[in-house]
Amino acid sequence: MKLEPLFIAKENKLYKIEDDSLFDLTNLKTYELKWSELELEEESYNEELLANLREQLKNLEISNTFAILIPVVDKPLQTPEQFELFANAYNHAARRIKDCISLVGIELPKELTAQGFGEDSEYQNFVGLLTKKHSHYVYFSKQKDVPSQVVIL
């Protein structure tokens, strides 16, 4: 099930697609998801946690409220193998909440964007993996020097 995007990022801001209006980011709920709680062992995921997250996101739909997912890097994230495990874990999470229209997208942790946004960067690998099945996601960052398609929080 592929969702149609409700939002788009333009010039580091978030817009509703239906009327091209600027969306107030203070209206977004945030859900932190610790990597260590998501991935209990290498490529073994906490399905109960994800089911609970899905239920919370589905409840937001009732009130037409929107949210972003904030990955919390609480394990070493330095080697290519660790970056791959990280990306796979959050890609798995995205699959479990794929039908939640309340989820606008994902915040990019600084560890993921530290080396920049170039073609072979970990940012590109992460976004490329998630975009295969979740092309409606918008990506957010607290950094100021991000591509124009990333919303600055």
Contact map, one row per residue, 1 for C-alpha under 8 A:
111000000000000000000000000000000000000000000000000000000000000000000000000000000000000000000000011000000000000000000000000000000000000000000000000000000
111100000000000000000000000000000000000000000000000000000000000000000000000000000000000000000000011000000000000000000000000000000000110000000000000000000
111110000000000000000000000000000000000000000000000000000000000000000000000000000000000000000000011010000000000000000000000000000000010100000000000000000
011111000000000000000000000000000000000000000000000000000000000000000000000000000000000000000000000000000000000000000000000000000000000100000000000000000
001111110000000010000000000000000000000000000000000000000000000000000000000000000000000000000000000000000000000000000000000000000000001110000000000000000
000111110000000111000000000000000000000000000000000000000000000000000000000000000000000000000000000000010000000000000000000000000000000100000000000000000
000011111000011110000000000000000000000000000000000000000000000000000000000000000000000000000000000000010000000000000000000000000000000101000000000000000
000011111100011110000000000000000000000000000000000000000000000000000000000000000000000000000000000000000000000000000000000000000000000001000000000000000
000000111111111000000000000000000000000000000000000000000000000000000000000000000000000000000000000000000000000000000000000000000000000001000000000111100
000000011111111000000000000000000000000000000000000000000000000000000000000000000000000000000000000000000000000000000000000000000000000000000000000111100
000000001111100000000000000000000000000000000000000000000000000000000000000000000000000000000000000000000000000000000000000000000000000000000000000111100
000000001111110000000000000000000000000000000000000000000000000000000000000000000000000000000000000000000000000000000000000000000000000000000000011111110
000000001111111000000110000000000000000000000000000000000000000000000000000000000000000000000000000000000000000000000000000000000000000000000000000001110
000000111101111100000111100000000000000000000000000000000000000000000000000000000000000000000000000000000000000000000000000000000000000000000000000000100
000000111100111110011110000000000000000000000000000000000000000000000000000000000000000000000000000000000000000000000000000000000000000000000000000000000
000001110000011111111110000000000000000000000000000000000000000000000000000000000000000000000000000000000000000000000000000000000000000000000000000000000
000011110000001111111000000000000000000000000000000000000000000000000000000000000000000000000000000000000000000000000000000000000000000000000000000000000
000001000000000111110000000000000000000000000000000000000000000000000000000000000000000000000000000000000000000000000000000000000000000000000000000000000
000000000000000111111000000000000000000000000000000000000000000000000000000000000000000000000000000000000000000000000000000000000000000000000000000000000
000000000000001111111100000000000000000000000000000000000000000000000000000000000000000000000000000000000000000000000000000000000000000000000000000000000
000000000000001110111110000000000000000000000000000000000000000000000000000000000000000000000000000000000000000000000000000000000000000000000000000000000
000000000000111100011111000000000000000000000000000000000000000000000000000000000000000000000000000000000000000000000000000000000000000000000000000000000
000000000000111100001111100000000000000000000000000000000000000000000000000000000000000000000000000000000000000000000000000000000000000000000000000000000
000000000000010000000111111100000000000000000000000000000000000000000000000000000000000000000000000000000000000000000000000000000000000000000000000000000
000000000000010000000011111100000000000000000000000000000000000000000000000000000000000000000000000000000000000000000000000000000000000000000000000000001
000000000000000000000001111110000000000000000000000000000000000000000000000000000000000000000000000000000000000000000000000000000000000000000000000000000
000000000000000000000001111110000000000000000000000000000000000011000000000000000000000000000000000000000000000000000000000000000000000000000000000000000
000000000000000000000001111111000000000000000000000000000000000011110000000000000000000000000000000000000000000000000000000000000000000000000000000000000
000000000000000000000000011111100000000000000000000000000000000011110000000000000000000000000000000000000000000000000000000000000000000000000000000000000
000000000000000000000000000111110000000000000000000000000000000000111100000000000000000000000000000000000000000000000000000000000000000000000000000000000
000000000000000000000000000011111000000000000000000000000000000000111100000000000000000000000000000000000000000000000000000000000000000000000000000000000
000000000000000000000000000001111100000000000000000000000000000000001111000000000000000000000000000000000000000000000000000000000000000000000000000000000
000000000000000000000000000000111110110000000000000000000000000000001111000000000000000000000000000000000000000000000000000000000000000000000000000000000
000000000000000000000000000000011111110000000000000000000000000000000011110000000000000000000000000000000000000000000000000000000000000000000000000000000
000000000000000000000000000000001111111000000000000000000000000000000011111000000000010010000000000000000000000000000000000000000000000000000000000000000
000000000000000000000000000000000111111100000000000000000000000000000000111000000000000000000000000000000000000000000000000000000000000000000000000000000
000000000000000000000000000000001111111100000100100000000000000000000000000000000000000000000000000000000000000000000000000000000000000000000000000000000
000000000000000000000000000000001111111100001100110000000000000000000000000000000000000010001000000000000000000000000000000000000000000000000000000000000
000000000000000000000000000000000011111111111100000000000000000000000000000000000000000010000000000000000000000000000000000000000000000000000000000000000
000000000000000000000000000000000001111111111100000000000000000000000000000000000000000000000000000000000000000000000000000000000000000000000000000000000
000000000000000000000000000000000000001111111000000000000000000000000000000000000000000000000000000000000000000000000000000000000000000000000000000000000
000000000000000000000000000000000000001111110000000000000000000000000000000000000000100000000000000000000000000000000000000000000000000000000000000000000
000000000000000000000000000000000000001111111000000000000000000000000000000000000000100110000000000000000000000000000000000000000000000000000000000000000
000000000000000000000000000000000000001111111100000000000000000000000000000000000000000000000000000000000000000000000000000000000000000000000000000000000
000000000000000000000000000000000000011110111110000000000000000000000000000000000000000010010000000000000000000000000000000000000000000000000000000000000
000000000000000000000000000000000000111100011111110000000000000000000000000000000000000000000000000000000000000000000000000000000000000000000000000000000
000000000000000000000000000000000000000000001111111000000000000000000000000000000000000000000000000000000000000000000000000000000000000000000000000000000
000000000000000000000000000000000000000000000111111100000000000000000000000000000000000000000000000000000000000000000000000000000000000000000000000000000
000000000000000000000000000000000000110000000111111110000000000000000000000000000000000000000000000000000000000000000000000000000000000000000000000000000
000000000000000000000000000000000000010000000111111111000000000000000000000000000000000000001001100000000000000000000000000000000000000000000000000000000
000000000000000000000000000000000000000000000011111111100000000000000000000000000000000000000001000000000000000000000000000000000000000000000000000000000
000000000000000000000000000000000000000000000001111111110000000000000000000000000000000000000000000000000000000000000000000000000000000000000000000000000
000000000000000000000000000000000000000000000000111111111000000000000000000000000000000000000000100000000000000000000000000000000000000000000000000000000
000000000000000000000000000000000000000000000000011111111100000000000000000000000000000000000001100100000000000000000000000000000000000000000000000000000
000000000000000000000000000000000000000000000000001111111110000000000000000000000000000000000000000000000000000000000000000000000000000000000000000000000
000000000000000000000000000000000000000000000000000111111111000000000000000000000000000000000000000000000000000000000000000000000000000000000000000000000
000000000000000000000000000000000000000000000000000011111111100000100000000000000000000000000000000101100000000000000000000000000000000000000000000000000
000000000000000000000000000000000000000000000000000001111111110000000000000000000000000000000000000111000000000000000000000000000000000000000000000000000
000000000000000000000000000000000000000000000000000000111111111000000000000000000000000000000000000000000000000000000000000000000000000000000000000000000
000000000000000000000000000000000000000000000000000000011111111111000000000000000000000000000000000001000000000000000000000000000000000000000000000000000
000000000000000000000000000000000000000000000000000000001111111111000000000000000000000000000000000111000000000000000000000000000000000000000000000000000
000000000000000000000000000000000000000000000000000000000111111110000000000000000000000000000000000000000000000000000000000000000000000000000000000000000
000000000000000000000000000000000000000000000000000000000011111110000000000000000000000000000000000000000000000000000000000000000000000000000000000000000
000000000000000000000000000000000000000000000000000000000001111111000000000000000000000000000000000001000000000000000000000000000000000000000000000000000
000000000000000000000000001110000000000000000000000000000001111111100000000000000000000000000000000001000000000000000000000000000000000000000000000000000
000000000000000000000000001110000000000000000000000000000001100111110000000000000000000000000000000001110000000000000000000000000000000000000000000000000
000000000000000000000000000111100000000000000000000000001000000011111000000000000000000000000000000001111000000000000000000000000000000000000000000000000
000000000000000000000000000111100000000000000000000000000000000001111100000000000000000000000000000000111110000000000000000000000000000000000000000000000
000000000000000000000000000001111000000000000000000000000000000000111110000000000000000000000000000000101110000000000000000000000000000000000000000000000
000000000000000000000000000001111000000000000000000000000000000000011111000000000000000000000000000000000111100000000000000000000000000000000000000000000
000000000000000000000000000000011110000000000000000000000000000000001111100000000000000001000000000000000111100000000000000000000000000000000000000000000
000000000000000000000000000000011110000000000000000000000000000000000111110000000000000000000000000000000000100000000000000000000000000000000000000000000
000000000000000000000000000000000111000000000000000000000000000000000011111110000000000000000000000000000000101000000000000000000000000000000000000000000
000000000000000000000000000000000111000000000000000000000000000000000001111100000000000000000000000000000000000000000000000000000000000000000000000000000
000000000000000000000000000000000011000000000000000000000000000000000000111110000000000000000000000000000000000000000000000000000000000000000000000000000
000000000000000000000000000000000000000000000000000000000000000000000000111111000100000000000000000000000000000000000000000000000000000000000000000000000
000000000000000000000000000000000000000000000000000000000000000000000000101111100110010000000000000000000000001000000000000000000000000000000000000000000
000000000000000000000000000000000000000000000000000000000000000000000000000111110110000000000000000000000000000000000000000000000000000000000000000000000
000000000000000000000000000000000000000000000000000000000000000000000000000011111110000000000000000000000000000000000000000000000000000000000000000000000
000000000000000000000000000000000000000000000000000000000000000000000000000001111111000000000000000000000000000000000000000000000000000000000000000000000
000000000000000000000000000000000000000000000000000000000000000000000000000000111111100000000000000000000000000000000000000000000000000000000000000000000
000000000000000000000000000000000000000000000000000000000000000000000000000111111111110000000000000000000000000000000000000000000000000000000000000000000
000000000000000000000000000000000000000000000000000000000000000000000000000011111111111000000000000000000000000000000000010000000000000000000000000000000
000000000000000000000000000000000000000000000000000000000000000000000000000000011111111100000000000000000000000000000000000000000000000000000000000000000
000000000000000000000000000000000000000001100000000000000000000000000000000000001111111110000000000000000000000000000000000000000000000000000000000000000
000000000000000000000000000000000010000000000000000000000000000000000000000010000111111111000000000000000000000000000000000000000000000000000000000000000
000000000000000000000000000000000000000000000000000000000000000000000000000000000011111111100000000000000000000000000000000011001000000000000000000000000
000000000000000000000000000000000000000000100000000000000000000000000000000000000001111111110000000000000000000000000000000000000000000000000000000000000
000000000000000000000000000000000010011000101000000000000000000000000000000000000000111111111000000000000000000000000000000000000000000000000000000000000
000000000000000000000000000000000000000000000000000000000000000000000010000000000000011111111100000000000000000000000000000000000000000000000000000000000
000000000000000000000000000000000000000000000000000000000000000000000000000000000000001111111110000000000000000000000000000000001100000000000000000000000
000000000000000000000000000000000000000000001000000000000000000000000000000000000000000111111111000000000000000000000000000000000000000000000000000000000
000000000000000000000000000000000000010000000000010000000000000000000000000000000000000011111111100000000000000000000000000000000000000000000000000000000
000000000000000000000000000000000000000000000000000000000000000000000000000000000000000001111111110000000000000000000000000000000100010000000000000000000
000000000000000000000000000000000000000000000000000000000000000000000000000000000000000000111111110000000000000000000000000000000000000000000000000000000
000000000000000000000000000000000000000000000000011001000000000000000000000000000000000000011111110000000000000000000000000000000000000000000000000000000
000000000000000000000000000000000000000000000000010011000000000000000000000000000000000000001111111100000000000000000000000000000000000000000000000000000
111000000000000000000000000000000000000000000000000000000000000000000000000000000000000000000111111100000000000000000000000000000000010000000000000000000
111000000000000000000000000000000000000000000000000000000000000000000000000000000000000000000000111110000000000000000000000000000000000000000000000000000
000000000000000000000000000000000000000000000000000001001100100000000000000000000000000000000000111111100000000000000000000000000000000000000000000000000
001000000000000000000000000000000000000000000000000000000100100000000000000000000000000000000000001111110000000000000000000000000000000000000000000000000
000000000000000000000000000000000000000000000000000000001101100111100000000000000000000000000000000111110000000000000000000000000000000000000000000000000
000000000000000000000000000000000000000000000000000000001000000001111000000000000000000000000000000111111000000000000000000000000000000010000000000000000
000001100000000000000000000000000000000000000000000000000000000001110000000000000000000000000000000011111100000000000000000000000000000111000000000000000
000000000000000000000000000000000000000000000000000000000000000000111000000000000000000000000000000000111110000000000000000000000000000111110000000000000
000000000000000000000000000000000000000000000000000000000000000000011110000000000000000000000000000000011111000000000000000000000000000011110000000000000
000000000000000000000000000000000000000000000000000000000000000000011110000000000000000000000000000000001111100000000000000000000000000000111000000000000
000000000000000000000000000000000000000000000000000000000000000000000110000000000000000000000000000000000111110110000000001000000000000000111000000000000
000000000000000000000000000000000000000000000000000000000000000000000111100000000000000000000000000000000011111110000000000000000000000000001000000000000
000000000000000000000000000000000000000000000000000000000000000000000000000000000000000000000000000000000001111111000000000000000000000000001010000000000
000000000000000000000000000000000000000000000000000000000000000000000000100010000000000000000000000000000000111111000000000000000000000000000000000000000
000000000000000000000000000000000000000000000000000000000000000000000000000000000000000000000000000000000001111111100000011000000000000000000000000000000
000000000000000000000000000000000000000000000000000000000000000000000000000000000000000000000000000000000001111111111000111000000000000000000000000000000
000000000000000000000000000000000000000000000000000000000000000000000000000000000000000000000000000000000000011111110000000000000000000000000000000000000
000000000000000000000000000000000000000000000000000000000000000000000000000000000000000000000000000000000000000111111000110000000000000000000000000000000
000000000000000000000000000000000000000000000000000000000000000000000000000000000000000000000000000000000000000011111100101000000000000000000000000000000
000000000000000000000000000000000000000000000000000000000000000000000000000000000000000000000000000000000000000010111110111100000000000000000000011000000
000000000000000000000000000000000000000000000000000000000000000000000000000000000000000000000000000000000000000000011111101100000000000000000000000000000
000000000000000000000000000000000000000000000000000000000000000000000000000000000000000000000000000000000000000000001111100100000000000000000000000000000
000000000000000000000000000000000000000000000000000000000000000000000000000000000000000000000000000000000000000000000111110110000000000000000000000000000
000000000000000000000000000000000000000000000000000000000000000000000000000000000000000000000000000000000000000010111111111110000000000000000000000000000
000000000000000000000000000000000000000000000000000000000000000000000000000000000010000000000000000000000000000110101001111111000000000000000000000000000
000000000000000000000000000000000000000000000000000000000000000000000000000000000000000000000000000000000001000110011100111111100000000000000000000000000
000000000000000000000000000000000000000000000000000000000000000000000000000000000000000000000000000000000000000000001111111111110000000000000000000000000
000000000000000000000000000000000000000000000000000000000000000000000000000000000000001000000000000000000000000000000001111111111000000000000000000000000
000000000000000000000000000000000000000000000000000000000000000000000000000000000000001000000000000000000000000000000000011111111100000000000000000000000
000000000000000000000000000000000000000000000000000000000000000000000000000000000000000000000000000000000000000000000000001111111110000000000000000000000
000000000000000000000000000000000000000000000000000000000000000000000000000000000000000000000000000000000000000000000000000111111111000000000000000000000
000000000000000000000000000000000000000000000000000000000000000000000000000000000000001000100000000000000000000000000000000011111111100000000000000000000
000000000000000000000000000000000000000000000000000000000000000000000000000000000000000000100100000000000000000000000000000001111111111000000000000000000
000000000000000000000000000000000000000000000000000000000000000000000000000000000000000000000000000000000000000000000000000000111111111110000000000000000
000000000000000000000000000000000000000000000000000000000000000000000000000000000000000000000000000000000000000000000000000000011111111000000000000000000
010000000000000000000000000000000000000000000000000000000000000000000000000000000000000000000000000000000000000000000000000000001111111000000000000000000
011000000000000000000000000000000000000000000000000000000000000000000000000000000000000000000100010000000000000000000000000000000111111110000000000000000
000010000000000000000000000000000000000000000000000000000000000000000000000000000000000000000000000000000000000000000000000000000111111110000000000000000
001111100000000000000000000000000000000000000000000000000000000000000000000000000000000000000000000000011000000000000000000000000010011111000000000000000
000010000000000000000000000000000000000000000000000000000000000000000000000000000000000000000000000000111100000000000000000000000010011111100000000000000
000000111000000000000000000000000000000000000000000000000000000000000000000000000000000000000000000000011100000000000000000000000000000111110000000011100
000000000000000000000000000000000000000000000000000000000000000000000000000000000000000000000000000000001111000000000000000000000000000011111000000011100
000000000000000000000000000000000000000000000000000000000000000000000000000000000000000000000000000000001111000000000000000000000000000001111100000001111
000000000000000000000000000000000000000000000000000000000000000000000000000000000000000000000000000000000011110000000000000000000000000000111111010001111
000000000000000000000000000000000000000000000000000000000000000000000000000000000000000000000000000000000000000000000000000000000000000000011111000000011
000000000000000000000000000000000000000000000000000000000000000000000000000000000000000000000000000000000000010000000000000000000000000000001111110000010
000000000000000000000000000000000000000000000000000000000000000000000000000000000000000000000000000000000000000000000000000000000000000000001111110000010
000000000000000000000000000000000000000000000000000000000000000000000000000000000000000000000000000000000000000000000000000000000000000000000011111000000
000000000001000000000000000000000000000000000000000000000000000000000000000000000000000000000000000000000000000000001000000000000000000000001011111101010
000000000001000000000000000000000000000000000000000000000000000000000000000000000000000000000000000000000000000000001000000000000000000000000000111111000
000000001111000000000000000000000000000000000000000000000000000000000000000000000000000000000000000000000000000000000000000000000000000000000000011111100
000000001111000000000000000000000000000000000000000000000000000000000000000000000000000000000000000000000000000000000000000000000000000001100000001111100
000000001111100000000000000000000000000000000000000000000000000000000000000000000000000000000000000000000000000000000000000000000000000001111000011111110
000000001111110000000000000000000000000000000000000000000000000000000000000000000000000000000000000000000000000000000000000000000000000001111000000111111
000000000001100000000000000000000000000000000000000000000000000000000000000000000000000000000000000000000000000000000000000000000000000000011111010001111
000000000000000000000000100000000000000000000000000000000000000000000000000000000000000000000000000000000000000000000000000000000000000000011100000000111
